Amino acid sequence: MSDVPRLAREIFDAAPWAGADRATLGVAERVPSMLLPIERQYYVWLAEHWALGVGEIVDLGAFVGGSAACLAQGVARAGRATRVHLYDRFTVNDLAKEKLLYPHGVAPFEGEDALPLVRDLLAPWQASVHLHPGDLTDQVWHGAPVEVLVVDIAKSTALADFVAAQWFGALIPERSVVVQQDFLHDLQPWLAAQMELFADFFLPLAHVGRDSISYLCLRRPTPAEIAQRRLGACDDARLIGLVRQAAERLAPFGIAPRIEAMAALLEAHPSCRSAQELRRASGRGWG
Protein backbone atom coordinates (compact mmCIF):
# COMPACT_ATOMS: atom_id res chain seq x y z
CA MET A 1 0.00 0.00 0.00
CA SER A 2 1.20 3.53 -0.74
CA ASP A 3 1.78 6.37 1.73
CA VAL A 4 -1.61 7.91 0.89
CA PRO A 5 -3.50 6.46 3.90
CA ARG A 6 -0.83 7.71 6.32
CA LEU A 7 -0.76 11.14 4.70
CA ALA A 8 -4.54 11.30 4.63
CA ARG A 9 -4.73 10.50 8.32
CA GLU A 10 -2.20 13.24 9.08
CA ILE A 11 -4.21 15.78 7.07
CA PHE A 12 -7.54 14.86 8.63
CA ASP A 13 -6.06 14.65 12.13
CA ALA A 14 -5.03 18.30 11.71
CA ALA A 15 -8.68 19.23 10.95
CA PRO A 16 -7.81 22.18 8.67
CA TRP A 17 -11.50 22.92 8.12
CA ALA A 18 -11.85 23.89 11.78
CA GLY A 19 -9.72 26.99 11.27
CA ALA A 20 -11.40 28.09 8.07
CA ASP A 21 -12.97 31.54 7.89
CA ARG A 22 -16.76 31.18 7.91
CA ALA A 23 -16.77 33.55 4.96
CA THR A 24 -15.72 30.58 2.84
CA LEU A 25 -19.30 29.33 3.17
CA GLY A 26 -20.54 32.27 1.14
CA VAL A 27 -24.23 32.09 0.28
CA ALA A 28 -24.24 28.39 1.24
CA GLU A 29 -24.69 29.57 4.83
CA ARG A 30 -28.16 30.84 3.91
CA VAL A 31 -29.46 27.39 2.90
CA PRO A 32 -31.44 25.82 5.78
CA SER A 33 -29.70 22.78 7.23
CA MET A 34 -29.52 20.57 10.31
CA LEU A 35 -25.71 20.63 10.05
CA LEU A 36 -23.56 22.23 12.71
CA PRO A 37 -21.33 25.14 11.57
CA ILE A 38 -18.22 22.94 11.79
CA GLU A 39 -19.87 20.37 9.52
CA ARG A 40 -20.67 23.02 6.94
CA GLN A 41 -17.03 24.14 6.98
CA TYR A 42 -15.93 20.53 6.66
CA TYR A 43 -18.02 19.96 3.53
CA VAL A 44 -16.69 23.09 1.87
CA TRP A 45 -13.12 22.04 2.72
CA LEU A 46 -13.70 18.47 1.56
CA ALA A 47 -14.95 19.55 -1.88
CA GLU A 48 -12.39 22.33 -2.28
CA HIS A 49 -9.19 20.86 -0.88
CA TRP A 50 -9.49 17.08 -0.71
CA ALA A 51 -11.49 16.28 -3.84
CA LEU A 52 -9.44 16.63 -7.03
CA GLY A 53 -12.25 16.43 -9.56
CA VAL A 54 -11.41 12.85 -10.57
CA GLY A 55 -14.87 11.66 -9.51
CA GLU A 56 -18.33 13.00 -8.79
CA ILE A 57 -19.87 14.00 -5.48
CA VAL A 58 -22.99 12.24 -4.18
CA ASP A 59 -25.18 13.52 -1.34
CA LEU A 60 -27.72 10.94 -0.16
CA GLY A 61 -30.46 12.43 1.99
CA ALA A 62 -30.13 16.08 1.05
CA PHE A 63 -33.24 17.53 2.80
CA VAL A 64 -33.47 20.97 1.14
CA GLY A 65 -29.84 21.11 0.05
CA GLY A 66 -27.86 22.46 3.03
CA SER A 67 -25.02 19.95 2.77
CA ALA A 68 -25.06 19.98 -1.02
CA ALA A 69 -24.77 23.78 -1.04
CA CYS A 70 -21.58 23.51 1.01
CA LEU A 71 -20.19 20.81 -1.26
CA ALA A 72 -21.06 22.82 -4.36
CA GLN A 73 -19.53 25.92 -2.76
CA GLY A 74 -16.28 24.00 -2.28
CA VAL A 75 -16.35 22.88 -5.92
CA ALA A 76 -16.91 26.47 -7.04
CA ARG A 77 -14.09 27.78 -4.85
CA ALA A 78 -11.76 25.20 -6.38
CA GLY A 79 -12.81 26.26 -9.88
CA ARG A 80 -13.79 22.74 -10.91
CA ALA A 81 -16.70 21.40 -12.94
CA THR A 82 -17.38 18.47 -10.62
CA ARG A 83 -21.02 17.42 -10.52
CA VAL A 84 -22.82 17.27 -7.16
CA HIS A 85 -25.70 14.78 -7.14
CA LEU A 86 -28.51 15.16 -4.59
CA TYR A 87 -30.83 12.29 -3.73
CA ASP A 88 -33.95 12.81 -1.64
CA ARG A 89 -37.72 12.68 -1.80
CA PHE A 90 -37.58 16.47 -1.41
CA THR A 91 -40.71 16.55 0.68
CA VAL A 92 -41.20 18.36 3.97
CA ASN A 93 -44.02 18.22 6.51
CA ASP A 94 -45.53 21.11 8.45
CA LEU A 95 -43.49 20.40 11.60
CA ALA A 96 -40.21 20.53 9.67
CA LYS A 97 -41.32 23.74 7.99
CA GLU A 98 -42.01 25.38 11.34
CA LYS A 99 -38.80 24.15 13.00
CA LEU A 100 -36.26 24.15 10.19
CA LEU A 101 -37.39 26.32 7.30
CA TYR A 102 -39.46 29.30 8.37
CA PRO A 103 -37.00 30.39 11.13
CA HIS A 104 -34.37 30.63 8.36
CA GLY A 105 -36.42 33.03 6.27
CA VAL A 106 -38.16 30.58 3.94
CA ALA A 107 -41.56 31.96 2.97
CA PRO A 108 -44.52 29.79 4.05
CA PHE A 109 -45.82 27.46 1.36
CA GLU A 110 -48.58 24.90 0.97
CA GLY A 111 -48.13 21.16 0.60
CA GLU A 112 -45.14 18.89 1.14
CA ASP A 113 -43.38 19.30 -2.21
CA ALA A 114 -40.05 21.04 -1.47
CA LEU A 115 -38.51 20.56 -4.92
CA PRO A 116 -39.24 24.13 -6.15
CA LEU A 117 -37.72 25.47 -2.93
CA VAL A 118 -34.62 23.30 -3.34
CA ARG A 119 -34.13 24.51 -6.92
CA ASP A 120 -34.40 28.11 -5.74
CA LEU A 121 -32.02 27.65 -2.80
CA LEU A 122 -29.40 25.93 -4.96
CA ALA A 123 -29.68 28.34 -7.89
CA PRO A 124 -26.20 29.82 -7.23
CA TRP A 125 -24.68 26.42 -8.09
CA GLN A 126 -27.18 25.24 -10.71
CA ALA A 127 -24.42 24.42 -13.20
CA SER A 128 -22.94 21.76 -10.93
CA VAL A 129 -25.95 20.52 -8.94
CA HIS A 130 -28.03 17.61 -10.25
CA LEU A 131 -31.24 16.64 -8.44
CA HIS A 132 -32.52 13.05 -8.22
CA PRO A 133 -35.97 13.27 -6.58
CA GLY A 134 -37.93 10.24 -5.41
CA ASP A 135 -37.49 7.04 -3.47
CA LEU A 136 -33.80 6.15 -3.23
CA THR A 137 -34.44 2.48 -4.00
CA ASP A 138 -35.88 3.47 -7.38
CA GLN A 139 -32.57 5.10 -8.34
CA VAL A 140 -29.66 3.54 -10.19
CA TRP A 141 -26.20 5.06 -10.16
CA HIS A 142 -24.81 5.48 -13.69
CA GLY A 143 -21.43 4.03 -12.74
CA ALA A 144 -19.16 7.08 -12.84
CA PRO A 145 -16.42 7.23 -10.18
CA VAL A 146 -17.47 8.87 -6.91
CA GLU A 147 -14.90 10.95 -5.05
CA VAL A 148 -17.07 12.05 -2.11
CA LEU A 149 -20.07 10.06 -0.85
CA VAL A 150 -22.21 11.63 1.89
CA VAL A 151 -24.67 9.19 3.48
CA ASP A 152 -27.52 10.72 5.47
CA ILE A 153 -30.28 8.41 4.33
CA ALA A 154 -29.46 4.94 5.68
CA LYS A 155 -32.30 4.89 8.21
CA SER A 156 -32.59 1.10 7.98
CA THR A 157 -30.35 -1.88 7.35
CA ALA A 158 -32.07 -2.35 3.98
CA LEU A 159 -31.26 1.22 2.92
CA ALA A 160 -27.68 0.89 4.15
CA ASP A 161 -27.27 -2.27 2.07
CA PHE A 162 -28.75 -0.49 -0.95
CA VAL A 163 -26.29 2.38 -0.58
CA ALA A 164 -23.38 -0.05 -0.47
CA ALA A 165 -24.65 -1.98 -3.50
CA GLN A 166 -25.13 1.17 -5.58
CA TRP A 167 -22.16 3.34 -4.62
CA PHE A 168 -19.36 1.46 -2.83
CA GLY A 169 -18.29 -0.12 -6.11
CA ALA A 170 -17.88 3.35 -7.66
CA LEU A 171 -15.39 4.58 -5.05
CA ILE A 172 -11.81 5.43 -5.96
CA PRO A 173 -9.12 3.60 -3.94
CA GLU A 174 -6.97 5.89 -1.78
CA ARG A 175 -8.98 8.94 -2.86
CA SER A 176 -12.71 8.62 -2.14
CA VAL A 177 -14.08 9.77 1.21
CA VAL A 178 -17.32 8.33 2.59
CA VAL A 179 -19.07 10.48 5.19
CA GLN A 180 -21.50 8.55 7.39
CA GLN A 181 -23.41 11.58 8.63
CA ASP A 182 -25.51 9.71 11.24
CA PHE A 183 -22.85 7.21 12.29
CA LEU A 184 -23.17 8.02 16.01
CA HIS A 185 -26.92 8.56 16.04
CA ASP A 186 -28.20 6.03 18.57
CA LEU A 187 -31.17 5.09 16.38
CA GLN A 188 -28.91 3.93 13.54
CA PRO A 189 -26.41 1.52 15.13
CA TRP A 190 -26.16 -0.59 11.97
CA LEU A 191 -23.97 2.06 10.34
CA ALA A 192 -21.17 1.12 12.73
CA ALA A 193 -21.82 -2.53 11.95
CA GLN A 194 -21.74 -1.92 8.21
CA MET A 195 -18.40 -0.16 8.31
CA GLU A 196 -17.02 -3.05 10.36
CA LEU A 197 -18.19 -5.47 7.69
CA PHE A 198 -16.14 -3.38 5.26
CA ALA A 199 -13.25 -2.74 7.65
CA ASP A 200 -10.70 -4.10 5.14
CA PHE A 201 -11.83 -1.53 2.60
CA PHE A 202 -12.00 1.68 4.65
CA LEU A 203 -9.77 3.68 6.99
CA PRO A 204 -11.47 5.85 9.66
CA LEU A 205 -10.36 9.44 9.12
CA ALA A 206 -12.34 11.96 11.14
CA HIS A 207 -15.08 12.57 13.67
CA VAL A 208 -16.74 15.87 12.75
CA GLY A 209 -19.51 17.55 14.69
CA ARG A 210 -21.64 15.28 16.87
CA ASP A 211 -22.49 12.18 14.85
CA SER A 212 -20.45 12.18 11.63
CA ILE A 213 -17.56 9.80 10.90
CA SER A 214 -15.57 9.93 7.65
CA TYR A 215 -13.68 7.08 6.01
CA LEU A 216 -11.06 6.83 3.26
CA CYS A 217 -11.65 4.09 0.70
CA LEU A 218 -8.53 1.90 0.68
CA ARG A 219 -9.67 -0.42 -2.07
CA ARG A 220 -12.82 -0.79 -4.15
CA PRO A 221 -15.05 -3.75 -3.19
CA THR A 222 -16.29 -5.95 -6.00
CA PRO A 223 -20.01 -6.68 -6.43
CA ALA A 224 -19.42 -10.13 -4.93
CA GLU A 225 -17.61 -8.68 -1.91
CA ILE A 226 -20.43 -6.18 -1.36
CA ALA A 227 -23.03 -8.96 -1.57
CA GLN A 228 -21.12 -10.96 1.05
CA ARG A 229 -21.28 -8.05 3.49
CA ARG A 230 -24.99 -7.39 3.68
CA LEU A 231 -26.43 -6.20 6.97
CA GLY A 232 -29.60 -8.04 6.01
CA ALA A 233 -27.75 -11.31 6.47
CA CYS A 234 -26.75 -10.50 10.07
CA ASP A 235 -28.71 -11.84 13.03
CA ASP A 236 -28.93 -9.83 16.27
CA ALA A 237 -25.81 -11.35 17.83
CA ARG A 238 -23.73 -10.67 14.73
CA LEU A 239 -24.99 -7.12 14.40
CA ILE A 240 -24.36 -6.28 18.07
CA GLY A 241 -20.92 -7.87 17.92
CA LEU A 242 -19.99 -5.73 14.91
CA VAL A 243 -21.10 -2.55 16.69
CA ARG A 244 -18.89 -3.46 19.64
CA GLN A 245 -15.98 -4.09 17.27
CA ALA A 246 -16.51 -0.58 15.93
CA ALA A 247 -16.28 0.78 19.48
CA GLU A 248 -12.83 -0.78 19.82
CA ARG A 249 -11.63 0.36 16.41
CA LEU A 250 -12.80 3.94 16.90
CA ALA A 251 -11.62 4.28 20.51
CA PRO A 252 -8.88 6.77 19.45
CA PHE A 253 -11.63 9.23 18.52
CA GLY A 254 -12.95 9.14 22.09
CA ILE A 255 -16.38 7.90 21.03
CA ALA A 256 -16.29 4.30 22.27
CA PRO A 257 -18.81 4.90 25.10
CA ARG A 258 -21.36 6.25 22.63
CA ILE A 259 -20.95 3.26 20.34
CA GLU A 260 -21.20 0.86 23.30
CA ALA A 261 -24.47 2.58 24.24
CA MET A 262 -25.73 1.98 20.69
CA ALA A 263 -24.89 -1.71 21.01
CA ALA A 264 -26.71 -1.87 24.36
CA LEU A 265 -29.77 -0.19 22.86
CA LEU A 266 -29.83 -2.68 20.01
CA GLU A 267 -29.34 -5.54 22.47
CA ALA A 268 -32.31 -4.33 24.50
CA HIS A 269 -34.52 -4.16 21.41
CA PRO A 270 -33.62 -7.11 19.18
CA SER A 271 -34.89 -7.45 15.63
CA CYS A 272 -35.19 -3.68 15.12
CA ARG A 273 -33.76 -2.89 11.71
CA SER A 274 -34.95 0.65 11.10
CA ALA A 275 -34.67 3.92 13.00
CA GLN A 276 -38.45 4.10 13.16
CA GLU A 277 -38.72 0.64 14.72
CA LEU A 278 -35.95 1.37 17.22
CA ARG A 279 -37.45 4.72 18.14
CA ARG A 280 -40.85 3.15 18.83
CA ALA A 281 -39.39 0.23 20.76
CA SER A 282 -37.13 2.40 22.92
CA GLY A 283 -39.44 5.40 23.28
CA ARG A 284 -36.62 7.70 22.19
CA GLY A 285 -36.88 10.87 20.16
CA TRP A 286 -34.56 12.03 17.40
CA GLY A 287 -32.37 14.33 19.45
C-alpha positions in Angstrom: 0.0 0.0 0.0 1.2 3.5 -0.7 1.8 6.4 1.7 -1.6 7.9 0.9 -3.5 6.5 3.9 -0.8 7.7 6.3 -0.8 11.1 4.7 -4.5 11.3 4.6 -4.7 10.5 8.3 -2.2 13.2 9.1 -4.2 15.8 7.1 -7.5 14.9 8.6 -6.1 14.7 12.1 -5.0 18.3 11.7 -8.7 19.2 11.0 -7.8 22.2 8.7 -11.5 22.9 8.1 -11.8 23.9 11.8 -9.7 27.0 11.3 -11.4 28.1 8.1 -13.0 31.5 7.9 -16.8 31.2 7.9 -16.8 33.6 5.0 -15.7 30.6 2.8 -19.3 29.3 3.2 -20.5 32.3 1.1 -24.2 32.1 0.3 -24.2 28.4 1.2 -24.7 29.6 4.8 -28.2 30.8 3.9 -29.5 27.4 2.9 -31.4 25.8 5.8 -29.7 22.8 7.2 -29.5 20.6 10.3 -25.7 20.6 10.1 -23.6 22.2 12.7 -21.3 25.1 11.6 -18.2 22.9 11.8 -19.9 20.4 9.5 -20.7 23.0 6.9 -17.0 24.1 7.0 -15.9 20.5 6.7 -18.0 20.0 3.5 -16.7 23.1 1.9 -13.1 22.0 2.7 -13.7 18.5 1.6 -14.9 19.5 -1.9 -12.4 22.3 -2.3 -9.2 20.9 -0.9 -9.5 17.1 -0.7 -11.5 16.3 -3.8 -9.4 16.6 -7.0 -12.2 16.4 -9.6 -11.4 12.9 -10.6 -14.9 11.7 -9.5 -18.3 13.0 -8.8 -19.9 14.0 -5.5 -23.0 12.2 -4.2 -25.2 13.5 -1.3 -27.7 10.9 -0.2 -30.5 12.4 2.0 -30.1 16.1 1.0 -33.2 17.5 2.8 -33.5 21.0 1.1 -29.8 21.1 0.1 -27.9 22.5 3.0 -25.0 19.9 2.8 -25.1 20.0 -1.0 -24.8 23.8 -1.0 -21.6 23.5 1.0 -20.2 20.8 -1.3 -21.1 22.8 -4.4 -19.5 25.9 -2.8 -16.3 24.0 -2.3 -16.3 22.9 -5.9 -16.9 26.5 -7.0 -14.1 27.8 -4.9 -11.8 25.2 -6.4 -12.8 26.3 -9.9 -13.8 22.7 -10.9 -16.7 21.4 -12.9 -17.4 18.5 -10.6 -21.0 17.4 -10.5 -22.8 17.3 -7.2 -25.7 14.8 -7.1 -28.5 15.2 -4.6 -30.8 12.3 -3.7 -33.9 12.8 -1.6 -37.7 12.7 -1.8 -37.6 16.5 -1.4 -40.7 16.5 0.7 -41.2 18.4 4.0 -44.0 18.2 6.5 -45.5 21.1 8.5 -43.5 20.4 11.6 -40.2 20.5 9.7 -41.3 23.7 8.0 -42.0 25.4 11.3 -38.8 24.1 13.0 -36.3 24.1 10.2 -37.4 26.3 7.3 -39.5 29.3 8.4 -37.0 30.4 11.1 -34.4 30.6 8.4 -36.4 33.0 6.3 -38.2 30.6 3.9 -41.6 32.0 3.0 -44.5 29.8 4.1 -45.8 27.5 1.4 -48.6 24.9 1.0 -48.1 21.2 0.6 -45.1 18.9 1.1 -43.4 19.3 -2.2 -40.1 21.0 -1.5 -38.5 20.6 -4.9 -39.2 24.1 -6.1 -37.7 25.5 -2.9 -34.6 23.3 -3.3 -34.1 24.5 -6.9 -34.4 28.1 -5.7 -32.0 27.7 -2.8 -29.4 25.9 -5.0 -29.7 28.3 -7.9 -26.2 29.8 -7.2 -24.7 26.4 -8.1 -27.2 25.2 -10.7 -24.4 24.4 -13.2 -22.9 21.8 -10.9 -26.0 20.5 -8.9 -28.0 17.6 -10.3 -31.2 16.6 -8.4 -32.5 13.0 -8.2 -36.0 13.3 -6.6 -37.9 10.2 -5.4 -37.5 7.0 -3.5 -33.8 6.2 -3.2 -34.4 2.5 -4.0 -35.9 3.5 -7.4 -32.6 5.1 -8.3 -29.7 3.5 -10.2 -26.2 5.1 -10.2 -24.8 5.5 -13.7 -21.4 4.0 -12.7 -19.2 7.1 -12.8 -16.4 7.2 -10.2 -17.5 8.9 -6.9 -14.9 10.9 -5.0 -17.1 12.1 -2.1 -20.1 10.1 -0.9 -22.2 11.6 1.9 -24.7 9.2 3.5 -27.5 10.7 5.5 -30.3 8.4 4.3 -29.5 4.9 5.7 -32.3 4.9 8.2 -32.6 1.1 8.0 -30.4 -1.9 7.3 -32.1 -2.3 4.0 -31.3 1.2 2.9 -27.7 0.9 4.2 -27.3 -2.3 2.1 -28.8 -0.5 -0.9 -26.3 2.4 -0.6 -23.4 0.0 -0.5 -24.6 -2.0 -3.5 -25.1 1.2 -5.6 -22.2 3.3 -4.6 -19.4 1.5 -2.8 -18.3 -0.1 -6.1 -17.9 3.3 -7.7 -15.4 4.6 -5.0 -11.8 5.4 -6.0 -9.1 3.6 -3.9 -7.0 5.9 -1.8 -9.0 8.9 -2.9 -12.7 8.6 -2.1 -14.1 9.8 1.2 -17.3 8.3 2.6 -19.1 10.5 5.2 -21.5 8.5 7.4 -23.4 11.6 8.6 -25.5 9.7 11.2 -22.8 7.2 12.3 -23.2 8.0 16.0 -26.9 8.6 16.0 -28.2 6.0 18.6 -31.2 5.1 16.4 -28.9 3.9 13.5 -26.4 1.5 15.1 -26.2 -0.6 12.0 -24.0 2.1 10.3 -21.2 1.1 12.7 -21.8 -2.5 12.0 -21.7 -1.9 8.2 -18.4 -0.2 8.3 -17.0 -3.0 10.4 -18.2 -5.5 7.7 -16.1 -3.4 5.3 -13.2 -2.7 7.6 -10.7 -4.1 5.1 -11.8 -1.5 2.6 -12.0 1.7 4.7 -9.8 3.7 7.0 -11.5 5.8 9.7 -10.4 9.4 9.1 -12.3 12.0 11.1 -15.1 12.6 13.7 -16.7 15.9 12.7 -19.5 17.6 14.7 -21.6 15.3 16.9 -22.5 12.2 14.8 -20.4 12.2 11.6 -17.6 9.8 10.9 -15.6 9.9 7.6 -13.7 7.1 6.0 -11.1 6.8 3.3 -11.6 4.1 0.7 -8.5 1.9 0.7 -9.7 -0.4 -2.1 -12.8 -0.8 -4.1 -15.0 -3.7 -3.2 -16.3 -6.0 -6.0 -20.0 -6.7 -6.4 -19.4 -10.1 -4.9 -17.6 -8.7 -1.9 -20.4 -6.2 -1.4 -23.0 -9.0 -1.6 -21.1 -11.0 1.1 -21.3 -8.0 3.5 -25.0 -7.4 3.7 -26.4 -6.2 7.0 -29.6 -8.0 6.0 -27.7 -11.3 6.5 -26.7 -10.5 10.1 -28.7 -11.8 13.0 -28.9 -9.8 16.3 -25.8 -11.4 17.8 -23.7 -10.7 14.7 -25.0 -7.1 14.4 -24.4 -6.3 18.1 -20.9 -7.9 17.9 -20.0 -5.7 14.9 -21.1 -2.6 16.7 -18.9 -3.5 19.6 -16.0 -4.1 17.3 -16.5 -0.6 15.9 -16.3 0.8 19.5 -12.8 -0.8 19.8 -11.6 0.4 16.4 -12.8 3.9 16.9 -11.6 4.3 20.5 -8.9 6.8 19.5 -11.6 9.2 18.5 -13.0 9.1 22.1 -16.4 7.9 21.0 -16.3 4.3 22.3 -18.8 4.9 25.1 -21.4 6.3 22.6 -20.9 3.3 20.3 -21.2 0.9 23.3 -24.5 2.6 24.2 -25.7 2.0 20.7 -24.9 -1.7 21.0 -26.7 -1.9 24.4 -29.8 -0.2 22.9 -29.8 -2.7 20.0 -29.3 -5.5 22.5 -32.3 -4.3 24.5 -34.5 -4.2 21.4 -33.6 -7.1 19.2 -34.9 -7.4 15.6 -35.2 -3.7 15.1 -33.8 -2.9 11.7 -35.0 0.7 11.1 -34.7 3.9 13.0 -38.4 4.1 13.2 -38.7 0.6 14.7 -36.0 1.4 17.2 -37.5 4.7 18.1 -40.8 3.2 18.8 -39.4 0.2 20.8 -37.1 2.4 22.9 -39.4 5.4 23.3 -36.6 7.7 22.2 -36.9 10.9 20.2 -34.6 12.0 17.4 -32.4 14.3 19.4 
